[in-house]
Amino acid sequence: MIIGKIEDKRMEMLKFAKSHGLTSKITVQCSQELDKLLNKVQNKPHIK
């Protein structure tokens, strides 16, 4: 499920941020991957 992937990616990003710093290449790359997942959810049409 996409929500699980988002949570996993968020935790991975936090781990990288703690060990490598907020501006490290690996943290930024992980953040960008998280953004892509979040955009998928945001761009899905909602049923009313």
C-alpha positions in Angstrom: 0.0 0.0 0.0 1.2 3.5 -0.8 0.8 4.8 2.7 3.1 2.1 4.0 5.7 3.0 1.4 5.5 6.6 2.4 6.0 5.8 6.1 9.0 3.5 5.3 10.6 6.2 3.1 10.0 8.8 5.8 11.7 6.7 8.4 14.6 5.9 6.0 15.0 9.7 5.3 15.1 10.4 9.0 17.8 7.7 9.6 19.9 9.2 6.8 19.5 12.7 8.2 20.6 11.6 11.6 23.7 9.8 10.4 24.7 11.9 7.3 23.1 15.3 7.9 20.1 17.1 6.4 21.9 18.3 3.3 23.8 15.2 2.4 23.3 13.8 -1.0 21.7 10.6 0.2 19.3 12.4 2.5 18.2 14.8 -0.3 17.8 11.9 -2.7 15.6 10.1 -0.2 13.6 13.2 0.4 13.0 13.5 -3.3 11.8 9.9 -3.5 9.4 10.7 -0.6 8.1 13.7 -2.4 7.3 11.6 -5.5 5.3 9.1 -3.3 3.5 12.0 -1.7 2.7 13.5 -5.0 1.2 10.2 -6.2 -1.3 10.3 -3.3 -2.0 14.0 -3.7 -2.7 13.8 -7.4 -5.1 10.9 -7.1 -8.7 11.9 -7.7 -10.8 11.8 -4.5 -14.2 10.1 -4.5 -16.9 12.3 -2.9 
